[in-house]
Structure formats: C-alpha cells, structure tokens
Amino acid sequence: MISSVGGLDESLWYLTLGEPMLPRASLENDIEADVCILGAGYSGLWTALFLKQKQPSLKVVVLEAAMAGEGASGRNGGWLMGSFGGDLGYLAQLDGEARRRAKARITGTVARAANTFSELGIQCDFHHGGNLYQAARYPQQLKRLQAELAHFREAGFDEEDYRLLSAADASHALNLPGTQAALYTPHCARVHPLKLARGLARAAERAGVVIYEHSPVQLAEKSRFTPSESGLKTQKNTVFTPKGSVRAAVVVAALEGYQRLLGLDNRTSLPVFSVLCATEPLSEQQWATIGLENRETFADASRLITYGQRSADNRLVFGARGGYGFGGAVKTQFGFTPRTLGESPRGDIFDLRSQLLQAFFPALEGTQITHGWGGCLSLSRAFRPHALFDEAAGLAFVGGYGGEGVGASMLFGETLAELIARPEGELAGMPWAYRGAVSEHLRRWESEPLPWLGYSASGLLYRFEERLLCRKPQPGYTPVVSRLADALEILMS
C-alpha cells in the first residue's frame, strides 16, 4: 500500500507553487465506474482527461494515495520534451509514411501541449526555448555528441529537429568552460512541474473526472482484483482503499516508480530516484555570463545524466543521475541542507550536483544552493515506455519513461485513452501501444541482486570515468575504463 510520499516540501516547486495544496476528499464508500485510474500524476491525469474527451459518457475515477502531483510529476526537472527514451527504437520498427506520422506525433508534443495549456487555462510557467546538449568538459564529449546526431539522422530527423552548433554559437547560448559544440533541438520547453500537475488535475475535474486523494489502494492487503459481472469492455474489477472501493470495467495503473509497492508490474519497471537542486535567484549580470537568454533547457554530453533549466524566478535548477535501492525501495526524502557553491563536500547525495554546477559555472562560486530534493521514476526494460491495455483482464498500464515523462505522459496518456475508448484511432496503432497481457509484450528486469549490482556498479564506474576524463592529461588507462563503461551501459539497456 502507498500511504504517503513525503519530501515534497523540500522542493523549490512546492515553495513556489503560489497556492495552497488543499486536499481533495478521500474515498469513503463503495462506488462504481467505467475506468478507475491508480495515480494522480501526469500519466493518470492525462489518461483520465483524454478518456473524457474521446468518450464523454464514461465515468472515470482517479485514486491518489497522497495528493495530485505529489509524486515524480511534481518534483522533476521541468523538461517537456518532444522526444522520449526509446523513441528511436520504436521509429526503427516503421517505414515510410508510418514512420513520418509517428515522428510527427512525437516531435509535435511541445506544440500540442502549448495549445492544450492555453485551451484548458493551465498556467505552468511554460516557455518554449528548446534544448542544448553541450560538449564542453573533455574532448570525448564531442564524439558522444556526434554519435548522437548520427543516430538522429539515421532515424529521419533533419536540421529542423536537431542541429549541431559551432563552439562559438554554443558558447553564446550556454557559456560552459571549454565548449566544443552543442546539439540544439527546438523540441523542448521549460515548465514548473507542480503547477502543471495541479492545473491538469483541475482541468480533468472540469471535464467530469472524479479525483479522490489520500485514498491509497490496498491491493497488497486484499485480493488483487475481484472479478464481477461484465461491464464496459470485460468483467468488472474491484479496487479497495481503507474506507471504500471502486468496481470498474477497466483499472489503469499509472504509478510509474510506485508500481512495485502494489506488486503490479512483475519487474517490468525499475524504480530509481533522481536528485536535483536549485540556487538562489540570480541577477541579470550573472545570467549574462551564463547564457540561456531564451531560457533553453540544457544538459552536457556525459553519462551522469545532467539536466537543468532557468526557472521563471531566475534560479538555476540542476539535477543529475540518482540511484536505486535494493529491491526497488522507493526513496523520496533526501535531507537537504542549504550550502554554498565552492564549499567543501559534505558527503551526501547533493555533493555531485554542487561539484558539477561549480565545474559548469565557476563564476557562480559563493552562490547559495537553497533547495534540494528528489523523486522516484521508472525505467522500463530496454528503455521502452509503453501504453498497454489487456482487455481480457480489464487492466491497463502506462509509463516507464526513464525520467522523460513530462511530455511523453501526454502522448502515452492519449494513446492509452484511444486503446480503451477509441481503438480505431491513429495513436492506438503506434508501436508504443500494446494490446494484450503484460507478459506478452513487456520485458522484465532480472531478479535481485542483479539490478542493484548493475545500477550501483554503473554509477560508480561512470563517476570514476568522469574524473579520469576531466584530468589533464588523461591517464593512459582511461580508454579501458571508457570501454568498460560502454559495455555496462549496453548491458543495462
């Protein structure tokens, strides 16, 4: 049972929400619905909203253990992307017009989101500035950048989708020391994640969706799903909460990193956490030395999975690769204490972010890091996020975005809504849309301790490789370490 998430009050997004997070009513009786969605994050809310748009007569109920947006949806780095991890693999399954349509659906996510936010009145600090993927700190980053661009070209993406910036143009856009080049894409926008989640919840309610908060599902304590008489598509299932239940024809698990707590996914997802921090508001003079004049999101070309944005209140928000707890333990509280850029390491998980920020922006030494937080996300095996509908069982699953779900959740939520309510729709025929049992379509992660060993070893090796690559001169054994890192990266994917 998921009863509390915790740690949201550590985040910048919570403290700059601009409104109180007032709780909705919890479920306190036994009700019926056509579709019951578990989880009021982006995936659950988009699925609910699109179901009502595509078939207004449906009764759609959302059960949330805490409050809408309190999980990863309200804690992330705020990149709304027209791409997702695994998109090139899905496109490779298609040819000709089918590939063109799928690509257009993916890259059109940002424009679709902008129009939808305008139509629904969702105010979430949306700014469409694109993304910079920069090569700067060591020579090998340029090779990584060039390899990435080659993959995009092979998949059919052109200069309008991804273009290589010269060292001068890249430095003008984002002034990282030693910049060699950058890969720029317009297919990304910055958002305030928690404002988006809360606004989306209100939009879903206006469409007729009913959201119950503080209503944790007790599948672990009760029988999984209790079959009843036939309903919308198939048999009805019963979902239990502490004070009530929902009988529904279709139950949707939109839980991302929290699925394992309910025993739902049979190792098809790996719950990992990512950690980020934010500086105090920076002056215009400081921003003039950094760049990001058009408020682009940014990352550097390394295995540490860095990500950053310039927030609406002019803070530098920055995150990097997190961790994995043995057995898929969920971690959402990280005990951050304020610190200053350039101070000695404290031996906690925020040291890596502080050190990378100092390396990226040495002129910011002495700047206060005022907030630090994290959240739990989900890695699908082989990095293939999915929208799956098992009509025979009346069960559906959506997610596995690997930390790239702010935009993808909109696309996948609409895909799942079509699978359920309008199976003849274009999205229902996309390669990320699955019909049938989980066991037929989704690969499983290996049993413990292999995931823990693999994730822990890769984290240690990647950080060691980074230290070697940043040395001048680089040690002679650096290429050997990089080849080991390459092999482990392939193994984990």
C-alpha positions in Angstrom: 0.0 0.0 0.0 1.2 3.5 -0.8 0.1 5.7 2.1 2.4 8.7 1.9 5.0 10.1 -0.5 6.9 12.7 1.6 9.6 15.1 0.8 7.7 17.4 -1.5 8.1 20.3 0.9 11.9 20.1 0.3 11.4 21.1 -3.3 11.6 24.5 -5.0 8.4 23.7 -6.9 6.3 23.3 -3.7 7.6 26.5 -2.2 6.9 28.5 -5.4 3.6 26.9 -6.3 1.8 30.2 -5.4 -1.3 28.5 -4.0 -2.0 26.2 -1.1 -2.2 22.5 -1.8 -5.7 21.9 -0.4 -6.6 18.2 -0.2 -9.5 16.7 -2.1 -11.9 14.3 -0.5 -10.9 10.8 0.1 -13.0 7.8 -1.0 -15.2 6.7 1.9 -17.8 4.4 0.3 -18.2 1.8 -2.3 -18.7 3.1 -5.9 -18.8 2.0 -9.5 -17.0 3.5 -12.5 -16.2 2.6 -16.1 -12.5 3.3 -15.6 -10.6 3.5 -12.3 -7.1 5.1 -12.6 -4.5 4.5 -9.9 -2.3 7.6 -9.5 -3.0 11.3 -10.0 0.3 12.1 -11.7 0.8 13.2 -15.3 0.1 9.8 -16.8 -3.1 9.2 -14.8 -4.5 12.7 -15.2 -3.8 12.9 -19.0 -5.3 9.4 -19.5 -8.4 10.5 -17.5 -8.8 13.8 -19.4 -8.4 12.2 -22.8 -10.9 9.4 -21.9 -13.5 12.0 -21.1 -12.7 13.9 -24.3 -12.9 10.8 -26.5 -15.9 9.3 -24.8 -17.7 11.8 -22.5 -20.2 9.3 -21.2 -17.5 7.3 -19.4 -17.4 7.6 -15.6 -13.7 8.0 -14.8 -12.4 7.9 -11.2 -8.8 8.6 -10.1 -7.4 7.2 -6.8 -4.4 9.0 -5.4 -2.5 7.8 -2.3 -1.3 11.3 -1.4 -2.2 14.5 -3.3 -2.3 15.1 -7.1 1.2 15.8 -8.4 2.9 14.8 -5.1 5.0 12.1 -6.8 7.5 12.4 -9.6 5.2 14.6 -11.6 5.6 17.5 -9.1 9.3 17.0 -8.4 11.1 16.7 -11.8 13.4 19.0 -13.7 10.6 20.5 -15.8 11.6 19.4 -19.3 8.6 19.0 -21.5 10.2 17.2 -24.4 9.1 16.3 -27.9 11.0 13.0 -27.6 11.4 10.2 -25.1 13.9 7.5 -24.2 13.4 4.6 -26.7 11.7 6.7 -29.4 14.4 5.9 -32.0 13.8 2.2 -31.3 10.1 2.5 -31.9 10.6 4.5 -35.1 13.0 1.9 -36.4 10.1 -0.5 -36.5 8.4 1.6 -39.1 9.0 2.7 -42.6 7.8 5.4 -45.0 4.5 7.2 -44.1 4.0 5.2 -40.9 7.4 6.4 -39.6 6.6 10.0 -40.6 3.3 10.0 -38.8 4.9 8.5 -35.6 7.7 11.0 -35.7 5.3 13.9 -36.1 3.3 12.7 -33.1 6.5 12.6 -31.0 8.0 15.9 -32.1 4.6 17.6 -32.0 4.3 17.1 -28.3 5.5 20.5 -27.3 3.2 22.4 -29.7 0.3 20.2 -28.7 1.0 20.9 -25.0 1.2 24.6 -25.6 -2.2 24.6 -27.3 -3.8 22.4 -24.7 -2.5 24.5 -21.8 -4.0 27.6 -23.5 -7.3 25.9 -24.1 -7.5 24.5 -20.6 -6.2 27.5 -18.8 -3.2 25.7 -17.3 -0.6 28.2 -16.0 2.7 26.4 -15.5 5.5 28.8 -16.5 5.6 27.2 -19.9 8.4 28.6 -22.1 9.3 27.0 -25.5 13.0 27.7 -25.7 14.4 24.4 -26.9 17.2 22.3 -25.5 21.0 22.5 -25.6 23.0 19.2 -25.3 26.5 20.6 -24.8 30.1 19.2 -25.3 32.5 21.0 -23.1 34.3 19.5 -20.2 36.5 17.0 -22.1 37.2 16.0 -25.7 35.2 12.8 -25.7 32.0 14.7 -25.2 32.2 15.9 -28.8 32.4 12.3 -30.0 29.4 11.4 -27.9 27.5 14.4 -29.4 28.4 13.5 -33.0 27.3 9.9 -32.4 24.0 11.1 -31.0 23.5 13.3 -34.1 24.2 10.3 -36.4 21.6 8.3 -34.7 19.0 11.0 -35.2 19.9 11.4 -38.8 19.5 7.7 -39.4 16.1 7.8 -37.8 14.9 10.5 -40.2 15.4 13.7 -38.1 16.7 16.6 -40.1 18.3 20.1 -39.3 14.9 21.4 -38.2 14.8 18.7 -35.5 18.5 18.6 -34.4 21.3 20.8 -35.5 25.0 21.0 -34.5 26.1 24.4 -33.2 29.7 25.6 -33.6 31.8 26.2 -30.5 31.1 30.0 -30.8 27.4 29.6 -31.2 27.2 27.0 -28.4 29.2 29.2 -26.0 26.9 32.2 -26.8 23.9 30.1 -26.0 25.4 28.5 -22.9 28.8 29.6 -21.6 30.3 26.4 -20.3 34.1 26.4 -20.0 35.8 24.5 -22.8 32.7 24.3 -25.0 33.4 22.5 -28.3 29.9 22.3 -29.8 26.3 21.7 -28.8 23.3 19.8 -30.2 20.3 22.0 -30.3 16.7 20.9 -30.7 13.6 23.1 -30.6 11.5 20.1 -29.3 11.7 21.0 -25.6 10.0 23.5 -23.3 10.5 24.5 -19.7 7.7 24.2 -17.2 7.0 24.4 -13.5 6.2 20.7 -12.9 4.0 21.1 -9.8 2.0 23.9 -11.4 1.4 21.7 -14.4 0.2 18.7 -12.3 -2.1 20.8 -10.2 -3.5 22.6 -13.2 -4.0 19.3 -15.0 -5.9 17.9 -12.1 -8.3 20.8 -12.1 -8.8 20.5 -15.9 -9.6 16.8 -15.6 -12.2 17.6 -12.9 -13.8 20.2 -15.1 -14.1 17.5 -17.8 -16.0 15.3 -15.3 -13.2 13.2 -13.8 -13.6 12.5 -10.1 -10.3 12.5 -8.1 -10.0 11.0 -4.6 -6.9 12.0 -2.7 -5.5 10.3 0.4 -7.1 7.1 -0.9 -4.2 4.5 -1.0 -5.0 1.3 -2.9 -4.7 -1.8 -0.8 -4.0 -4.4 -3.4 -1.3 -5.9 -1.4 -3.6 -6.5 1.6 -6.6 -7.6 -0.4 -7.1 -10.0 -3.3 -5.5 -8.4 -6.4 -8.7 -7.7 -8.4 -12.0 -9.3 -7.7 -13.9 -10.2 -10.9 -17.6 -9.4 -11.1 -20.3 -9.2 -13.8 -19.5 -7.9 -17.3 -19.0 -4.1 -17.8 -17.7 -1.6 -20.3 -15.3 -4.0 -22.1 -14.9 -7.1 -20.0 -15.5 -8.2 -16.4 -15.5 -5.7 -13.6 -12.7 -5.4 -11.1 -12.8 -4.2 -7.6 -10.1 -1.9 -6.1 -10.0 -1.5 -2.4 -9.0 1.6 -0.3 -9.0 1.9 3.5 -12.6 3.2 3.6 -14.1 2.3 0.3 -13.8 0.5 -3.0 -14.3 1.1 -6.8 -15.8 -1.5 -9.1 -14.7 -0.7 -12.7 -14.6 -2.4 -16.1 -11.0 -1.1 -16.6 -8.3 -0.5 -14.0 -5.3 1.7 -15.1 -2.0 1.5 -13.2 -0.4 4.9 -13.8 2.0 4.7 -10.9 5.4 5.0 -12.6 8.1 4.3 -9.9 5.5 3.3 -7.3 4.1 0.2 -9.1 6.2 -2.3 -7.2 4.7 -1.2 -3.9 1.4 -2.7 -5.2 3.0 -5.8 -6.7 1.6 -4.9 -10.1 4.3 -5.0 -12.6 6.3 -8.2 -12.3 9.6 -6.5 -12.7 8.7 -4.7 -15.9 9.9 -1.4 -14.4 12.8 -0.4 -12.2 12.1 2.3 -9.6 15.0 4.7 -9.5 15.4 8.1 -7.9 16.8 11.3 -9.4 18.0 14.2 -7.3 18.2 17.9 -8.1 18.9 21.3 -6.5 18.2 25.0 -7.1 20.2 28.1 -6.5 19.0 31.4 -5.1 17.6 33.8 -7.7 20.5 35.0 -9.9 21.0 38.6 -11.1 20.7 39.6 -14.7 24.5 40.2 -14.6 25.1 36.6 -13.5 22.7 35.3 -16.2 24.6 37.4 -18.8 27.7 35.4 -18.0 25.8 32.0 -18.1 23.6 32.5 -21.2 20.3 30.7 -21.6 18.9 34.0 -22.9 15.9 32.2 -24.4 15.6 30.0 -21.3 16.6 26.8 -23.1 16.8 23.7 -21.0 20.3 22.2 -21.0 22.5 19.1 -20.4 26.1 18.1 -21.0 27.1 15.1 -23.0 28.1 12.7 -20.2 26.8 9.5 -18.7 25.9 11.4 -15.5 22.5 12.4 -17.0 22.7 16.1 -16.1 19.7 18.3 -16.7 19.0 22.0 -16.0 16.7 24.9 -16.6 16.4 28.6 -15.9 13.3 28.9 -13.7 10.7 31.6 -14.1 12.1 33.4 -11.0 15.7 33.2 -12.4 17.1 30.4 -10.4 19.4 27.8 -11.8 17.7 24.4 -11.4 20.0 21.4 -11.9 19.9 17.7 -11.5 21.9 14.6 -12.3 21.8 10.8 -12.2 20.4 9.4 -9.0 20.3 5.9 -7.5 18.5 2.7 -7.0 17.6 1.0 -3.7 17.9 -2.8 -3.3 14.7 -4.5 -4.1 13.2 -1.4 -5.7 13.0 0.6 -2.4 11.3 3.9 -3.1 13.1 7.0 -1.8 11.6 10.5 -1.8 13.2 12.3 1.1 16.9 13.3 1.0 17.6 15.6 3.9 19.0 18.6 2.1 20.6 21.4 3.9 21.5 24.7 2.2 25.1 25.2 1.1 27.3 27.4 -0.9 28.8 26.7 -4.3 32.6 26.0 -3.9 32.4 24.8 -0.3 33.9 21.5 0.8 31.9 18.3 0.1 29.5 17.2 2.8 29.5 13.6 2.0 25.8 13.5 0.9 24.0 12.9 -2.4 23.9 16.6 -3.2 27.7 16.8 -3.5 27.8 15.6 -7.1 25.3 18.3 -8.1 27.2 21.0 -6.3 30.5 19.9 -7.9 29.1 19.7 -11.4 27.5 23.2 -11.0 30.8 24.6 -9.9 32.5 23.0 -12.9 29.9 24.3 -15.3 29.6 27.8 -13.9 32.8 28.7 -12.0 31.7 32.4 -11.9 28.9 31.3 -9.5 31.3 30.4 -6.7 29.8 31.6 -3.4 26.2 31.4 -4.7 23.8 29.8 -2.3 22.1 26.5 -3.2 18.8 26.9 -1.4 16.8 23.9 -2.3 17.5 20.2 -2.8 15.0 17.4 -3.4 14.3 14.3 -5.5 11.7 11.9 -6.7 11.1 8.3 -7.8 10.8 7.5 -11.5 10.6 4.3 -13.5 12.9 2.6 -16.0 11.3 0.2 -18.4 13.5 -2.7 -19.6 15.3 -1.9 -22.8 14.0 1.7 -22.3 10.7 1.2 -24.0 7.9 3.2 -22.3 4.5 1.8 -23.0 0.7 2.2 -23.1 -0.7 -1.3 -22.7 -4.3 -2.4 -22.5 -5.2 -6.0 -21.5 -8.8 -6.0 -22.5 -9.4 -9.6 -21.3 -8.3 -8.8 -17.8 -9.6 -5.2 -17.7 -6.2 -3.9 -16.8 -4.0 -1.2 -18.4 -0.5 0.1 -17.7 1.2 3.3 -18.8 4.7 4.7 -18.1 8.3 3.5 -17.9 9.6 6.9 -19.2 13.0 6.8 -17.6 12.7 10.3 -16.3 11.4 11.8 -19.6 7.7 11.7 -18.9 6.7 15.3 -18.6 5.9 15.4 -22.3 5.7 11.7 -23.0 2.9 11.2 -20.4 0.7 13.4 -22.6 1.4 11.3 -25.7 1.1 8.0 -23.9 -1.9 9.0 -21.8 -3.8 9.9 -25.1 -2.5 6.6 -26.6 -4.0 4.6 -23.7 -7.2 6.5 -23.9 -7.5 5.5 -27.5 -6.7 1.9 -26.8 -9.6 1.8 -24.2 -12.2 4.1 -25.7 -11.4 4.5 -29.4 -9.2 1.6 -30.6 -9.5 2.6 -34.2 -7.6 5.8 -33.6 -4.2 6.6 -35.0 -2.4 6.5 -31.7 -3.8 3.1 -30.9 -1.8 1.8 -33.8 1.5 3.3 -32.8 4.4 0.9 -31.9 4.3 2.0 -28.2 0.7 1.0 -28.0 0.2 -2.6 -26.9 -2.9 -4.9 -26.7 -2.7 -8.0 -24.6 -1.1 -9.2 -21.4 2.0 -7.7 -19.9 3.8 -11.0 -20.1 3.3 -11.0 -23.9 4.8 -7.6 -24.6 7.0 -6.1 -21.9 10.4 -7.4 -21.0 11.2 -8.0 -17.3 14.2 -6.8 -15.3 16.3 -9.6 -13.8 15.8 -10.7 -10.2 17.8 -9.1 -7.4 20.6 -8.7 -6.7 21.4 -8.1 -10.4 19.6 -4.8 -10.9 21.1 -3.4 -7.7 24.6 -4.6 -8.6 24.3 -3.3 -12.2 22.9 0.1 -11.3 25.4 0.6 -8.4 28.3 -0.6 -10.5 27.4 1.6 -13.4 27.1 4.7 -11.1 30.5 4.1 -9.6 32.1 3.4 -12.9 30.6 6.4 -14.6 31.7 8.8 -11.9 35.2 7.3 -12.0 35.3 7.6 -15.8 34.3 11.3 -15.4 37.1 12.0 -13.0 39.6 10.5 -15.4 38.2 12.3 -18.5 38.4 15.6 -16.7 42.1 15.2 -15.9 44.7 17.0 -17.9 46.5 14.9 -19.1 44.2 11.9 -19.0 45.7 8.8 -17.6 46.7 6.2 -20.2 44.2 3.6 -18.9 41.2 6.0 -19.4 40.2 4.3 -22.7 40.0 1.0 -21.0 37.7 2.4 -18.3 35.5 4.0 -21.0 35.2 0.7 -22.9 34.1 -0.9 -19.7 31.6 1.9 -19.2 30.3 1.4 -22.8 29.8 -2.4 -22.1 28.0 -1.8 -18.9 25.8 0.9 -20.5 24.8 -1.6 -23.2 24.2 -4.3 -20.6 21.9 -2.1 -18.5 19.9 -1.1 -21.6 
